[in-house]
């Protein structure tokens, strides 16, 4: 009986959630990511990708590519988390067992599709996509094949807003013509090895013997990749255990000998760790800095926040404060940043930029964090902030500075809203919960009921925590 694996992937998820909750942005090139000089793109809408912008690109480069039409917004992790949960709840209603890879990506292997025809699989996947669209307003692409490798490639080919089912007789012709780097597990180093040997396609790798593949790529790894290249992929789909820590580290070509060098080096490392945290969908309470000295001994320092946070600036500022001066502890050959105490429940800071500034000012010895660009005025408004007004309802800041703040009042359910400009100190303009922009009161109430303690009249199986209110 033939198996069918589905790969479910939300299209441009972060940017799509911004366009969903801020209807004025629909059809416009949206970049989500850091606003400062070292900011990195966390997500780009398809309208922005037309210009060449993409995730993990420096924000200044993406802005230059897109030009004046670009709309740049800071990430709202708590909103993406709730949106992801609703999407996956919808998928689980049809595919109970999911191997979730990130906020917006998962594998499934529906029992009812065992032995099904390609036409039946296509009908099932089309219904799944339609339900997600109807339930959340978000768009997903789905790929299907005999295993994870083919299913993932199929979903990539289906994007954007598409569906691709790869029949058994299509698998080898499809794989054989693809660049070898498209194969799961072939990174830059392995890709370069194969390139030097003239192996450019998956088909060329498949044509090798197991012995040849093992000699080029290593024993067990080479044999496993060779199997995938030949379309043999029997890896099961199973729920994944959640990571307890997310980290990134870098070993330097030459030892760092000054605190200034460490301060310069820690920014990109913290950003890399934060991107992994964003993809995981949780916030972190504890930040750890790892320092390996030239004599190979390791020093670690940790700090615990009062709440789990997904804010890049807050986490990075904390990491900066934990650095030690190499002139006191010795030259440093490796630097790492780790996030632990991971939780689905994250408190979105109402004034994250001001908190980062306070954190920097509180420790002038170990910290070198410039005041972020996005602190625009004494009231702390920045582009992208969620706000509420007694007369106009929920909105978001489109511009701030020179003593005024411009707000677009809209949510997912409102359609494109009106814009109003206020004095920066307007007493009726208040910081708001970003989740309210989703306008999913019924769903949030359902999540709250699920997380009620046993015995409560709203009781449901405990464990589903939420951020709301």
C-alpha positions as CSV (number, residue, x, y, z in Angstrom):
1,X,0.0,0.0,0.0
2,X,1.6,3.3,-1.1
3,X,2.0,6.0,1.4
4,X,1.5,9.7,0.8
5,X,3.3,12.4,2.7
6,X,2.1,16.0,2.6
7,X,4.3,19.1,3.1
8,X,2.2,22.1,4.3
9,X,3.9,25.5,4.0
10,X,2.3,28.9,4.6
11,X,3.2,31.5,1.9
12,X,5.4,34.4,3.1
13,X,3.9,33.8,6.6
14,X,5.2,36.9,8.6
15,X,4.4,39.4,5.8
16,X,1.1,37.6,5.0
17,X,0.0,38.0,8.7
18,X,0.8,41.7,8.5
19,X,-1.2,42.1,5.3
20,X,-4.1,40.1,6.9
21,X,-4.3,42.2,10.0
22,X,-3.5,45.5,8.3
23,X,-5.6,45.4,5.2
24,X,-4.1,48.6,3.7
25,X,-0.9,46.7,3.1
26,X,-2.5,44.0,0.9
27,X,-0.9,44.1,-2.5
28,X,2.0,46.2,-1.3
29,X,5.7,45.1,-0.8
30,X,6.1,44.4,2.9
31,X,9.4,43.7,4.7
32,X,9.3,42.4,8.2
33,X,12.5,42.6,10.3
34,X,14.9,44.7,12.2
35,X,14.7,48.5,11.7
36,X,18.2,49.4,12.8
37,X,21.4,49.5,10.8
38,X,22.1,45.8,11.3
39,X,18.6,44.7,10.8
40,X,17.8,41.5,8.9
41,X,14.7,40.6,6.9
42,X,12.6,38.1,8.8
43,X,9.9,37.9,6.1
44,X,9.1,39.4,2.7
45,X,5.8,39.5,0.9
46,X,5.6,38.2,-2.6
47,X,5.2,41.8,-3.8
48,X,8.6,42.5,-2.3
49,X,10.2,39.4,-3.6
50,X,9.5,40.6,-7.2
51,X,12.3,43.1,-6.5
52,X,14.7,40.4,-5.2
53,X,14.1,40.9,-1.5
54,X,14.1,37.8,0.6
55,X,14.4,36.5,4.2
56,X,17.8,36.7,5.9
57,X,18.9,39.5,3.7
58,X,20.2,42.7,5.4
59,X,17.3,45.1,5.7
60,X,19.2,48.0,4.2
61,X,19.8,45.9,1.0
62,X,16.2,44.8,0.8
63,X,14.9,48.4,1.2
64,X,17.3,49.6,-1.5
65,X,16.0,46.8,-3.9
66,X,12.3,47.6,-3.3
67,X,12.7,51.4,-3.2
68,X,10.1,53.9,-2.1
69,X,7.1,51.5,-2.1
70,X,8.6,49.3,0.6
71,X,6.7,49.1,3.9
72,X,9.1,48.1,6.7
73,X,7.6,46.7,9.9
74,X,9.1,45.2,13.1
75,X,8.2,41.6,13.8
76,X,5.2,40.9,16.0
77,X,6.0,37.5,17.3
78,X,3.0,37.1,19.5
79,X,0.6,37.7,16.6
80,X,2.4,35.2,14.4
81,X,2.3,32.7,17.2
82,X,-1.5,32.9,17.6
83,X,-2.0,32.9,13.8
84,X,0.3,29.8,13.5
85,X,-1.7,28.0,16.3
86,X,-5.0,28.6,14.5
87,X,-3.6,27.5,11.2
88,X,-2.2,24.3,12.7
89,X,-5.4,23.6,14.6
90,X,-7.2,23.8,11.3
91,X,-4.8,21.4,9.7
92,X,-4.9,19.0,12.6
93,X,-8.6,18.7,12.2
94,X,-7.9,16.8,9.0
95,X,-4.3,15.5,9.7
96,X,-4.1,14.7,13.4
97,X,-0.4,13.8,13.5
98,X,1.9,16.7,12.3
99,X,5.6,16.9,12.3
100,X,5.9,20.7,12.8
101,X,9.1,22.2,11.5
102,X,8.4,25.9,12.3
103,X,5.7,28.5,12.8
104,X,4.5,27.9,9.2
105,X,5.6,24.5,8.0
106,X,4.7,20.9,8.8
107,X,4.6,17.4,7.4
108,X,1.6,15.1,7.6
109,X,0.8,11.5,6.6
110,X,-3.0,11.1,6.6
111,X,-4.0,7.5,7.3
112,X,-6.9,7.8,4.9
113,X,-4.6,8.5,2.0
114,X,-2.7,5.2,2.3
115,X,-3.1,3.5,-1.1
116,X,-5.1,6.5,-2.5
117,X,-4.8,7.6,-6.1
118,X,-3.0,10.9,-7.0
119,X,-6.4,12.4,-7.8
120,X,-7.7,11.5,-4.3
121,X,-4.6,13.1,-2.8
122,X,-5.1,16.2,-4.8
123,X,-8.7,16.5,-3.7
124,X,-7.7,16.0,0.0
125,X,-5.0,18.7,-0.3
126,X,-7.3,21.1,-2.1
127,X,-9.8,20.8,0.7
128,X,-7.1,21.3,3.3
129,X,-5.9,24.5,1.7
130,X,-9.5,25.8,1.3
131,X,-10.3,25.2,5.0
132,X,-7.2,27.0,6.1
133,X,-8.1,30.0,3.8
134,X,-11.7,30.0,5.1
135,X,-10.7,29.7,8.8
136,X,-7.8,32.1,8.9
137,X,-7.7,34.2,5.8
138,X,-4.1,32.9,5.1
139,X,-2.8,31.1,2.1
140,X,-0.9,27.8,2.2
141,X,0.9,25.8,-0.5
142,X,0.8,22.0,-0.2
143,X,3.1,19.3,-1.9
144,X,2.5,15.6,-1.8
145,X,4.7,12.6,-2.7
146,X,6.0,9.3,-1.5
147,X,8.2,10.8,1.3
148,X,9.3,14.0,3.0
149,X,11.9,14.9,0.4
150,X,9.5,14.8,-2.6
151,X,6.7,16.4,-0.6
152,X,8.9,19.4,0.3
153,X,10.2,19.8,-3.2
154,X,6.6,19.6,-4.5
155,X,5.4,22.4,-2.1
156,X,8.3,24.6,-3.2
157,X,7.3,24.1,-6.8
158,X,3.6,24.9,-5.9
159,X,4.4,28.3,-4.4
160,X,2.8,30.7,-4.2
161,X,-0.8,29.6,-3.4
162,X,-0.5,26.3,-5.1
163,X,-0.8,22.5,-4.9
164,X,1.5,19.9,-6.4
165,X,1.0,16.1,-6.2
166,X,4.0,14.2,-7.6
167,X,3.0,10.7,-8.8
168,X,5.4,7.8,-8.4
169,X,6.3,7.7,-12.1
170,X,7.1,11.5,-12.0
171,X,9.5,11.3,-9.0
172,X,12.8,10.3,-10.6
173,X,12.4,12.5,-13.7
174,X,11.6,15.5,-11.4
175,X,14.5,14.8,-9.0
176,X,17.1,14.0,-11.7
177,X,16.9,17.4,-13.3
178,X,17.1,19.5,-10.0
179,X,20.3,21.1,-8.8
180,X,22.0,18.9,-6.2
181,X,21.7,21.7,-3.6
182,X,17.9,21.2,-3.6
183,X,18.5,17.8,-1.9
184,X,17.7,17.8,1.8
185,X,21.1,17.7,3.7
186,X,23.3,19.1,0.9
187,X,24.7,22.3,2.3
188,X,27.4,24.7,1.0
189,X,30.4,22.5,1.9
190,X,28.9,19.3,0.5
191,X,27.6,21.2,-2.5
192,X,31.1,22.5,-3.2
193,X,32.6,19.1,-3.0
194,X,30.2,17.7,-5.5
195,X,30.6,20.8,-7.8
196,X,34.4,20.2,-7.9
197,X,33.7,16.6,-9.1
198,X,31.3,17.9,-11.8
199,X,28.2,16.6,-9.9
200,X,25.6,19.4,-10.4
201,X,22.2,17.6,-10.4
202,X,20.4,15.2,-8.1
203,X,20.4,12.7,-11.0
204,X,24.2,12.8,-11.3
205,X,24.4,12.0,-7.6
206,X,21.9,9.2,-7.9
207,X,24.0,7.7,-10.7
208,X,26.9,7.1,-8.3
209,X,27.3,3.9,-6.3
210,X,26.8,3.8,-2.5
211,X,30.5,3.4,-2.1
212,X,31.3,6.5,-4.3
213,X,28.7,8.6,-2.4
214,X,30.1,7.5,0.9
215,X,33.7,8.3,-0.1
216,X,32.7,11.9,-1.2
217,X,30.2,12.8,1.5
218,X,31.1,10.5,4.4
219,X,30.0,7.1,5.4
220,X,26.4,7.1,6.9
221,X,25.6,10.6,5.6
222,X,26.7,9.8,2.0
223,X,24.6,6.6,1.9
224,X,21.6,8.4,3.3
225,X,21.8,11.3,0.8
226,X,22.4,8.8,-2.0
227,X,19.1,7.1,-1.1
228,X,17.2,10.4,-1.1
229,X,18.7,11.2,-4.5
230,X,17.3,8.0,-5.9
231,X,13.9,8.9,-4.4
232,X,14.1,6.4,-1.5
233,X,12.7,8.1,1.5
234,X,11.0,6.0,4.2
235,X,11.5,8.4,7.1
236,X,8.3,8.4,9.2
237,X,6.2,11.5,10.0
238,X,6.1,11.9,13.8
239,X,5.4,14.7,16.3
240,X,8.7,16.4,17.2
241,X,9.9,17.1,20.7
242,X,10.3,20.8,21.4
243,X,13.8,22.1,21.7
244,X,14.8,23.2,25.2
245,X,17.4,25.7,24.0
246,X,18.0,27.6,20.8
247,X,21.5,29.0,20.1
248,X,24.1,30.1,17.6
249,X,27.9,30.5,18.0
250,X,30.9,31.4,15.9
251,X,34.6,30.4,16.1
252,X,36.9,33.3,15.0
253,X,39.8,33.0,12.6
254,X,41.9,35.0,15.2
255,X,41.3,35.3,18.9
256,X,39.4,38.4,20.0
257,X,41.4,40.4,22.6
258,X,39.2,43.5,23.3
259,X,35.7,44.1,24.6
260,X,35.0,46.2,21.5
261,X,35.7,43.3,19.2
262,X,33.3,41.1,21.2
263,X,30.6,43.8,21.1
264,X,31.0,44.0,17.3
265,X,30.9,40.2,17.0
266,X,27.9,39.4,19.2
267,X,25.3,41.3,17.2
268,X,25.2,39.0,14.1
269,X,25.4,35.9,16.4
270,X,22.5,37.1,18.5
271,X,20.5,37.9,15.3
272,X,21.1,34.4,14.0
273,X,19.9,32.8,17.2
274,X,16.9,35.1,17.3
275,X,15.9,34.1,13.7
276,X,15.9,30.5,14.9
277,X,13.8,31.5,17.9
278,X,11.3,33.3,15.6
279,X,11.0,30.2,13.4
280,X,10.4,28.1,16.5
281,X,7.5,30.3,17.5
282,X,8.3,30.7,21.2
283,X,9.8,33.4,23.4
284,X,12.7,33.0,25.8
285,X,13.2,33.9,29.5
286,X,16.9,33.1,29.9
287,X,19.8,34.5,27.8
288,X,23.2,32.8,28.0
289,X,26.5,33.9,26.6
290,X,29.2,31.3,26.0
291,X,32.9,32.4,25.8
292,X,35.5,29.8,24.9
293,X,39.1,31.0,25.7
294,X,42.2,30.4,23.7
295,X,43.2,27.7,26.2
296,X,39.9,25.9,25.3
297,X,38.2,26.5,28.7
298,X,34.7,27.8,28.6
299,X,33.0,30.6,30.5
300,X,29.2,31.0,30.5
301,X,27.0,33.8,31.9
302,X,23.2,33.9,32.0
303,X,20.5,36.4,32.8
304,X,16.8,35.6,33.3
305,X,14.1,38.1,32.2
306,X,10.9,38.6,34.3
307,X,8.9,37.1,31.3
308,X,9.4,35.2,28.1
309,X,10.2,37.6,25.3
310,X,10.6,37.3,21.5
311,X,11.8,40.8,21.1
312,X,15.1,40.9,19.3
313,X,16.3,44.1,20.9
314,X,15.5,43.0,24.4
315,X,17.3,39.7,24.0
316,X,20.3,41.2,22.2
317,X,20.7,43.9,24.8
318,X,20.7,41.3,27.5
319,X,23.4,39.3,25.7
320,X,25.5,42.4,25.4
321,X,25.4,43.0,29.1
322,X,26.7,39.5,29.8
323,X,30.0,39.9,27.9
324,X,33.3,39.8,29.7
325,X,36.4,41.8,28.8
326,X,39.1,39.6,27.2
327,X,41.7,41.8,28.8
328,X,40.5,40.4,32.1
329,X,39.6,36.8,31.2
330,X,41.9,36.1,28.3
331,X,41.6,36.0,24.5
332,X,38.3,34.6,23.1
333,X,38.2,32.1,20.2
334,X,34.5,31.3,20.3
335,X,31.4,33.3,21.1
336,X,27.9,31.9,21.4
337,X,24.4,33.2,22.4
338,X,21.7,30.9,23.6
339,X,18.0,31.3,24.5
340,X,16.3,28.9,27.0
341,X,13.3,28.9,29.3
342,X,11.3,28.7,26.1
343,X,7.6,29.4,26.3
344,X,4.5,29.8,24.1
345,X,3.4,32.6,26.4
346,X,5.2,35.8,25.6
347,X,4.7,39.2,26.9
348,X,5.0,41.8,24.2
349,X,6.8,44.8,25.6
350,X,4.8,48.0,25.3
351,X,7.9,50.1,24.9
352,X,10.6,47.7,23.7
353,X,13.0,50.4,22.4
354,X,12.9,52.3,25.6
355,X,13.4,49.1,27.6
356,X,16.5,48.3,25.5
357,X,17.8,51.9,26.1
358,X,17.2,51.4,29.9
359,X,19.0,48.1,29.8
360,X,22.0,49.6,28.1
361,X,22.1,52.6,30.5
362,X,21.9,50.3,33.5
363,X,25.2,48.6,32.8
364,X,27.8,50.9,31.2
365,X,30.7,48.5,31.9
366,X,29.5,45.4,29.9
367,X,27.1,47.0,27.5
368,X,27.4,49.0,24.3
369,X,24.0,49.3,22.8
370,X,23.2,52.4,20.8
371,X,19.8,54.0,21.2
372,X,17.7,52.3,18.5
373,X,16.8,54.3,15.4
374,X,13.1,53.5,16.0
375,X,12.8,55.6,19.2
376,X,11.3,58.6,17.4
377,X,10.0,60.9,20.1
378,X,9.5,61.3,23.8
379,X,6.2,59.3,23.7
380,X,8.1,56.2,22.4
381,X,6.0,55.7,19.2
382,X,7.5,53.7,16.4
383,X,6.2,52.6,13.0
384,X,4.3,49.3,13.4
385,X,3.2,49.8,17.1
386,X,-0.3,48.6,17.8
387,X,-2.5,51.3,19.5
388,X,-6.1,51.8,20.5
389,X,-8.2,55.0,20.7
390,X,-11.5,55.4,22.4
391,X,-13.1,56.9,19.3
392,X,-11.5,55.0,16.5
393,X,-10.7,51.6,18.0
394,X,-7.6,49.4,17.2
395,X,-4.9,50.7,14.8
396,X,-1.2,50.8,14.1
397,X,1.4,53.5,13.8
398,X,2.2,54.4,10.2
399,X,4.5,57.3,11.0
400,X,5.9,59.2,13.9
401,X,8.2,62.1,14.6
402,X,8.4,65.9,14.9
403,X,5.9,65.7,17.7
404,X,3.1,63.9,15.9
405,X,2.0,60.3,15.3
406,X,-0.1,59.0,12.3
407,X,-2.3,56.0,12.9
408,X,-4.1,53.7,10.5
409,X,-7.2,52.4,12.3
410,X,-7.9,48.9,11.0
411,X,-7.9,45.1,11.8
412,X,-8.3,41.9,10.0
413,X,-12.1,42.2,10.0
414,X,-12.4,45.9,9.3
415,X,-11.1,46.2,5.8
416,X,-8.8,49.1,4.9
417,X,-9.2,51.8,7.6
418,X,-8.9,55.5,8.0
419,X,-5.7,57.3,9.0
420,X,-5.6,60.1,11.6
421,X,-2.8,62.2,12.9
422,X,-2.4,63.1,16.6
423,X,0.0,65.0,18.8
424,X,2.6,62.5,20.1
425,X,1.3,63.0,23.6
426,X,-2.4,62.4,22.8
427,X,-3.8,61.0,26.0
428,X,-6.5,58.9,24.3
429,X,-4.0,57.1,22.2
430,X,-2.8,54.0,24.1
431,X,-0.5,51.1,23.5
432,X,-2.6,48.0,22.5
433,X,-2.3,44.2,22.5
434,X,-1.1,43.3,19.0
435,X,-3.2,40.1,19.1
436,X,-6.3,42.2,18.9
437,X,-5.4,43.1,15.3
438,X,-6.4,39.5,14.4
439,X,-10.0,40.2,15.4
440,X,-10.4,36.6,16.5
441,X,-12.3,37.0,19.8
442,X,-14.1,33.6,19.5
443,X,-10.9,31.7,18.8
444,X,-9.0,33.4,21.6
445,X,-11.9,32.6,24.0
446,X,-11.6,29.0,22.8
447,X,-7.9,28.9,23.5
448,X,-8.4,30.4,27.0
449,X,-11.0,27.7,27.7
450,X,-8.6,25.0,26.7
451,X,-6.0,26.3,29.1
452,X,-8.3,26.6,32.1
453,X,-7.3,24.6,35.2
454,X,-8.9,21.1,35.6
455,X,-12.2,21.5,37.3
456,X,-12.9,24.9,36.0
457,X,-16.2,25.2,34.2
458,X,-14.3,26.0,31.0
459,X,-12.0,23.0,31.6
460,X,-10.3,21.3,28.7
461,X,-7.0,19.4,28.5
462,X,-4.4,21.7,30.0
463,X,-1.3,22.8,28.3
464,X,-2.4,25.2,25.6
465,X,-1.2,28.6,26.9
466,X,-2.1,31.8,25.1
467,X,-1.2,35.5,25.1
468,X,-4.3,37.7,25.2
469,X,-5.7,40.6,27.1
